[in-house]
Structure formats: structure tokens, C-alpha cells
Amino acid sequence: MPGRGKAIACLMTLLIMNCIPSLLFLTINNAPEQYLPKTQPSVQFSDELRKEFPEDQVLMVLFEGEGLFSNEVLTKLEKATKSIKKHAKIDRVISVSAVDHIAGTADGFEVLPLMNSKRLRQIKESERAAYIRDDRFALGALIGRQDDVLAMVVRPELLDDTMARQEILDFALQELDKAGLTNLITAVAGPVPLETYQLASMLRDTFTFVPITVLLGVVLIALLFRRLLAVVMTLLTIGGVVNVTLLWFIPLGQPYTLISSMIPSLLAALTMAVLIHFFNGLRLASGFKLEGKKRVDWALAEIKKPATYTVATTAAGLLSLAASEIPPIRYFGIISAFGVLLGFAIVILLLPPIFTCWDKASWPSDNPLMKGLTRTVKKLTIIAIRYPVHVLVVFVIGLVIGIPQIFNVKAETNLLAFFADDHPITIATKKVEEKLTGVTPLEIVIDGEKRDAIKQLESLQLIKKIQTHAIEMPEVEKAQSVVDFVEDMHWGFHEEDPSYRVIPDQQNLVNQYLLLYDGNDLYEIVNKEFKRTRILLNLNVHSSRDIRKVVKKLTEYLNVNITHDLKWTISGYGKLFEDQEILLVEGQVNSLVGAVILIFVMMFLLWRKLSTALLTLFLNLAPVVVMFILMGLFSIWLDMATAMIAGVIVGIAVDDTIHLFHGFQDGIKHGAKPLRALLKSYYQSGSAVTVTTIILGFQFSVLCFSLFQPTVHFGFLTAAGLITALIFDLILMPALIVMTFSFNK
Amino acid sequence: MKPTQWLSRLFLFGWFISLPVFAASDAEVLAKRVYERPDGDDRASFGYMVLVEEGHKPRVRGMFSYGKDKSYSDVWSLIRFTSPKDIANTGLLTLDSEAKDSEQWVYLPGLDRVRRISSSRKGGRFVGSDIFYEDLQNRLYTKDNHKVLGKAKVNKLDAIILESIPKKADDSAYSKKVSWIHESSLIALKVEYYQDGATKPMKRLIVNKINKTQGYWTVLESTVTDLDSGHKTIMKVKNVLYDQGLADDMFTVQVLEDPSRETKYRPKQLEQK
């Protein structure tokens, strides 16, 4: 039987699509480097900088407790420092036993580790804390101001892979455990653990919320349609769509990031929306006593055109995100748009033979839930038709009250704010900042024109001036520069006389000090050519907005003060983070404009009438406005996680409008009077779009139970946007139709 | 002489000549031979230290270098920079002895003062080069455990591969050294240096040019490469003189801080050209 063969082939195809465990093949990587394009000037500068200087994204471990400066603890720390350093992906481990200390004695001078086993023998336990604190490089970095904490900084090689950073974190903690220091660790902070926690959160959300949202949708489908085949096909279709879509990350060479982790939930919901329309068509056809192929053909005919347009508009909305310069957002748009089309293709091509072959029984039509929904929709439509002006006035008042909230929306990303206040990384970061120094790195890079430009007295004095200015800023907790080394050498060569902790006034002496400096730390701050140097800043702020303020203040200062042959650039993790924010806002605007244009073109092609196209477009921009109002109201920032929501909402929200308006136009085309056509469309499709939105709304609302703020915001805003779009479609659209169409025809 | 006396003497003689075989392995014998390689009672040279970083013009420093073997394990050396101008007369004096740790002093003309450098700073980079202070010191072969790893050719010359691991981990900047010893000259043609028990070397010395001067094998050019950064230090010897009878008082702090007292010891043949 050819029909049966086709059905089996379709079923097999669906099963195969489900058998691909796509996540196993993906590169899971949420490293910050993923969020900026390689063509970005700051990224290119940063890449160039890293060829000469080490990575600034580190892992900080804080130790507290009894006997911190005892032989036992310090020996264990030295041992752990050495064993952690052995890891191939670790560039350096900085602890009191492995940091250069410049010192002077009665007849000598030395650059030695600050507190290694040899020093332990030389300095009494009671004097060690003060000795370590007196080192200007260690204070605030390796020892707390109250002498109650010690720290270790683990610096990886230049890595752009979260899994590698996770490996480093695990290895460091394991070695510290072997050394017997675990009981003294009170905080693990810095960009490395922050990123690994993000990875853990996004994976946990993927494995928790995707099954929950699918299950929730399936339960609702079971309750609404009470058909086992519908439930099974829903599971197979969603599984196939998600698996095959995620595989696209591989040929596109893109990793699975925080942004892409939202694709499974989104696709599960959107595929379910198409399925509901198909099942609703089957239910209606079954009500007309149609069976087998006729029933499926009727259902397909009913949804094909509107579904094609809804899918196309959703894909267009998502595709508009391709305008973003942030790669994960761009590929989120491209890949999820493909997923939406794939879901539609499965529903249109693979499911019909299966339902033709195996869907024999009639679909229940006495569902009280559906009946209730239909009644509510009817009531709302009648109110809107009877009181269109009132509806419009309420809508306008609502917007007027809400719109000022939009100005409260801040474009701001704070990676720490992604986690709850009681999350270990939040607590650890606060502790490090309270006991030591800020953990956000920023650097001012100074370039001279010629070799040894940085050694010049004039340059050193200018660097000192900038460093002093920076440290006076409340956001800057620590500033280090090449000047510190020169001053310490001068001080060390003068028996540690404090009056010599200054830049010497002879050029030759500076040159000779720098010739003689025999450690490694200096070359982490100035290159061997002495042509480029960095002033390293530790900021106590984390949000892109606050970092931007610091960058702005520094820029103003540097513009005025660096006037001679030196050039300056602000770089580092903080700067990249700030740049990312600018791209995020630009991407949001571009994506929104792109989505609006694309959807307008589609609406115009669909309705062939400018006023209608504008009307439907307006109806679908309104939920985006509401979304921004909600963001302002609930202090949700425009950040990495929320940047793509406008595109998503515009794309999805337009579906209901198309279904309802298409029904209205179809009625008119078939000779019905406008009022009758409007009522018929709302009676027939209203309950379906309401059910779809309720299911999607539930699915996205479930994400609000995540412990990870980006997931919560994505779920809340998408659900709110969809429900708003439904309310506008059910109430505002009929009111506007009544006001703009001639109902006397 | 009684036969028993003969026999016992013969036994003792046999034991004595076989002692090195039983007491030391081939590797230790080789290490000892390398340590004792003839290089004169004293030596003086003029040469250049060239620092090479990819993409940049090399930095060239001129310097005189003097060395004297006071005894089997007591070795003295003095280095005096002559160029570039801003570091001219900067000097380093090193007195190595078996009895105590190396003693090192540095003289900075800008400060006009001599300061002692901590002897434990073995891993410190000498004047920003890839040469560590330990590389400038006389390290007794008995401080390491040695092992012959095999034979290989380096620049077409036959060499024995010798692995040396410090007996006490904290008395060396290196956790291991692997040297390719030229069989006839006993010069290490290539050395790979390991740190912190790593499996990959952190730097490599390659001898580019050797020559026999006054009957002593002399390294005329060598390159030390930092395998991590690619930074190179090339040491070039332009002129060398052995066995001039350098005075003991040349290797003193007084001479170090008074370059004029050292210049009188500079052989005319070595003068910078």
C-alpha cells in the first residue's frame, strides 16, 4: 500500500531525526571572546596585546583561617603553587611564594620570591604578614589589608574555550585539596569561575527546562485534543526539530553559548504552535465528519496559507537578528530561523501521510476547555466590535502611562547579576572585593614611537601621573605600572630608604636598573623593547555601564594629558565588555528595524493593501513597546540575554494576527459581510490562537523558575510579549478593523 | 717480597683501577670529564651579547669577560659591559666555591655603588637575557645525578646525550638538563633546560661555532632560545686569551666598582674593535 509505505518512511525519518544526540557533537563554549566579532578594533588590539602580554582573565582563590602565615600553611601554599603550575594550560600561578619581591639589604639587593621556603626560615611568623603587606604588588592582590586573608591567582594560557577554563578550575581546586588547603578556601572568584558557572547554569537550564516545557506542551495537547497519536507526533516533531537544528552549529563553526542555549526552548514552543494549528484543523475537519486523507487535506488547506505566512514572519523576525554584530546573537537568529522552517516542513510534509494512515478515529469536539475559550473569545470580540472607541482610548491611555517606563531601560550587562545574591560566585566576588581588590581588569596601554621610549624619564613621570590619577578614582582599587618596578629598584638599591621610592632623576640609572632587573614580572607589564607598556587597573564595578563611565573618565584625562610622542589605548576584559554592550544596543536597533521592514514587506505581499499592512504591523509592534515598558518597570536591562527578545516577539506575535486577519479577509473574499466575516474568523481561529498563546505562554513562563537570570528574563519577556500580542489581537484588532473598514458594505 | 704481598698488592691495584667503573657510572664519568674540560687556568675574552626578539632590531651589548680557576671548585669571573653607552662599565663579579653558595656583586655606574646580589637567585635572568645567573655560575657535577640517554649527531658532530637532574631540587633553577656532549671536545653542543618537572624544555642552548684557541676548545658562538616566547640570546666571542696569569685581586669588589682598575688587566689583543 503506497500510502502506508509513505507513512512508514515519514515515521522513520522522524525517528532518525530524533536519534541524533546533537549536544554531544557541539562545542560548548561561553567564553567572552565569543561575544565580539574578530573584526572589532578592540578585539584586534586585544589579540595583538596578548601576543606580548599575558591573559587578564584569571581565577582567584581566597584563603582565610587560623595559622595563615605559619610554616605549615605557607609551605602547603608553595607546594600547591608549584603543582598547579605544572598544568599545560596554566601560564602562571601567582602566590606569595611565586611573586617577585624587590628588596634591599645593608650591602645588597635582590629580586626573590616574596615568601618561599627560604624566606620562611628568615622571617618570624609574627612578622610575615607585615612583610608581605609591605610589598606594593602583593597588597590587595595576594594579602588583605587586614592581614586576615591570603590569595592565589591562577592565570591560564590564552584560552577561548569554557571547557578548558572549567578544566583549569577543577585542576586548581584538586591540587589545593591535595596540598591540604581546602579547609582554608573561602572564595573562588574572577572571570574564570564566573564563566564556568555560566556554563553550568546554561547546561542545567537546557537539561531541565527543555524537557519541562515539552512535557507541559504535550500535557496541554493531550488535554485539548485527547489523541495519543497527536501526543506522540508532538514529541517526535519537537525532538527532530531541536536535534537537527542544533547540528547546524557544527558546519557553521559556532559554539553552543548562553544565547544558543535558548534555542531548544524557543523551537519547542514554536513548533508546538504550528502543531496546534494543524491539530485544530484536524479537529475541525473531524467535526465535519471528514476522515483519512480528506480530513488531513482539509486541515492542511485550512492552515497552509496562514501557517506559511506565520512561519515566514517568525523566521524573518528571527533572521533579523543576523544584523547583530555579536556572533552568538547573529547565529541564534539564523539557526533558529532555520529551525522554525524545519518544524513547518515536518508538519506539512511528514505528518500528513502519518495522520492519513493511522489517524482513524474521530477527534473529540466536546472539550470543555476549548468551549470555554471559544466563549471567552466571542465575548471579547463582541465587546471590541461594540465599543471600538473605548477600546482604543484604553489602549492609548495604557501606552501613555507606560511609555515613560521605556526611558528607564538601561543597556547594561552585569555578568554577576546573572546569578542570585546567594549564589557562590556572587558571595565569592563580594568577599574578594571586600578583603582584597576589585576583580574587573582594565588596562591603559601606552605605546612609544621608538625602542626604549617607555624607559625615558619623561614617559615614566607621565605614567606615574596617570597611575596616580587612576587610583584616585573611586572605581579603581589598584593600579600597577612599570614605574612601581623602577621605584622599587631605586628603593632596594638604597637600603629600602622610603625617600628613594621614587623615579630616579638620572636616565642612566633608570636604564641600569632595568638592565639589572632579573625577574619575570616586569615583562608582564612592559615589553622587552620597552616600547609598549600597560597600566593595570582593578575595578570594583562589574556592569558595562559603570565600566563605560570609568573608560569615559580615563579617556578624557588621557586626551588632555598625553600630548607628546606616546599613544594610548584602553583595553582589557573591561573594555571588551563595554564594547560588547555598544554592539548589543546597535544590534538591537538594527534587528528591530530589520524585523519591521521584513514583516511589513510580507504583510504587504499577503494583504496587497498598504493600510492593512500598516495596521497589522502596528498591532505587532505594540507588544514590543509593552515589552520595553515591562523591562523599564521591572528593571530588566537590555543585555546579552534580552537583546534578541524584540526580534523573537515580533516574529512570533505576528502569527496570531495573520491567522485572525486571514480568516476575516477570506470570509470577505467568499462574499460574507465584514461583520460576519470578522465574527466567523474569531469564532473559528480565535480559540486556536488563544490556545497556542496560552501553551506558549506557559512554556516560556516555566523558564521564570530558573536560578539563572538570563533564562528568567527571556522566559518572562517572551511570555509577556506573546500574551500582550494575543490581547491586542483579540481586542484591539477587531476595534481597529471596525473603525477603519466600511462595515456598511 | 712475599707472594702474598704481591697478591695483595695486585688485588689492591686491580681494585684501584677498577674503582671508577664500580664507583661511578659512565654518565658520572662523562659529567666529570665535562666539568674538568681543559679551559686554561684563566681566560679573558671580548664579545657581544645579542638579544633577538622577532620583529625587532637586535640589541647588541659589548662586554669583556674574565675567568679564573682558583682551585678545582673555586671559580671566579668578572663581566664588564662596554656598550651601549648608557650601561657602559656596569659589571658583575661572581665568586663560586664549593664551601659556600656563589657570591655575586653588581656595580651600577649610575649609582656608583656595588651591591651584592642574592646568591639564591639562580633563576634570575642575567641583564634581561635568556641566560640565568645559574648559567654563569660554576656548577659542580657532583650536585647532579647523571644518566646517559644515548648518542646522536648535532650539526654533523657525534655527541653523547647526558641527562642531569639535581640531587637537591632547591639548589638549581632547573629540574633537569639534557646535554648533547661533543665526544672529542667535551663541549655541550646542545642543552635543553627543564623547569618545575615539566615534560617539555623551557629553553635550549645551541652551540653554533667552536674553535681551538691556544690548544683549548672554545665556544665562539652560541644561542639560547626561550622556547616559550621565542626570545633569543646570542653570545659571540670575538677574541679570547688563555693563561695570561690574571691576578687574584682583579676579582674583587674594589676592581668591580672602579672600572679603571680593571682596564689595566685588559689584554691589548682583546680591545674592542
Boltz contact constraints between the chains, C-beta under 6 A:
constraints:
  - contact:
      token1: [A, 85]
      token2: [B, 196]
      max_distance: 6.0
  - contact:
      token1: [A, 107]
      token2: [B, 116]
      max_distance: 6.0
  - contact:
      token1: [A, 108]
      token2: [B, 115]
      max_distance: 6.0
  - contact:
      token1: [A, 108]
      token2: [B, 116]
      max_distance: 6.0
  - contact:
      token1: [A, 109]
      token2: [B, 115]
      max_distance: 6.0
  - contact:
      token1: [A, 110]
      token2: [B, 118]
      max_distance: 6.0
  - contact:
      token1: [A, 112]
      token2: [B, 118]
      max_distance: 6.0
  - contact:
      token1: [A, 493]
      token2: [B, 115]
      max_distance: 6.0
  - contact:
      token1: [A, 506]
      token2: [B, 110]
      max_distance: 6.0
  - contact:
      token1: [A, 508]
      token2: [B, 86]
      max_distance: 6.0
  - contact:
      token1: [A, 508]
      token2: [B, 110]
      max_distance: 6.0
  - contact:
      token1: [A, 509]
      token2: [B, 110]
      max_distance: 6.0
  - contact:
      token1: [A, 509]
      token2: [B, 111]
      max_distance: 6.0
  - contact:
      token1: [A, 511]
      token2: [B, 86]
      max_distance: 6.0
  - contact:
      token1: [A, 512]
      token2: [B, 87]
      max_distance: 6.0
  - contact:
      token1: [A, 512]
      token2: [B, 90]
      max_distance: 6.0
  - contact:
      token1: [A, 512]
      token2: [B, 108]
      max_distance: 6.0
  - contact:
      token1: [A, 512]
      token2: [B, 110]
      max_distance: 6.0
  - contact:
      token1: [A, 515]
      token2: [B, 87]
      max_distance: 6.0
  - contact:
      token1: [A, 515]
      token2: [B, 127]
      max_distance: 6.0
  - contact:
      token1: [A, 518]
      token2: [B, 124]
      max_distance: 6.0
  - contact:
      token1: [A, 518]
      token2: [B, 125]
      max_distance: 6.0
  - contact:
      token1: [A, 528]
      token2: [B, 53]
      max_distance: 6.0
  - contact:
      token1: [A, 529]
      token2: [B, 56]
      max_distance: 6.0
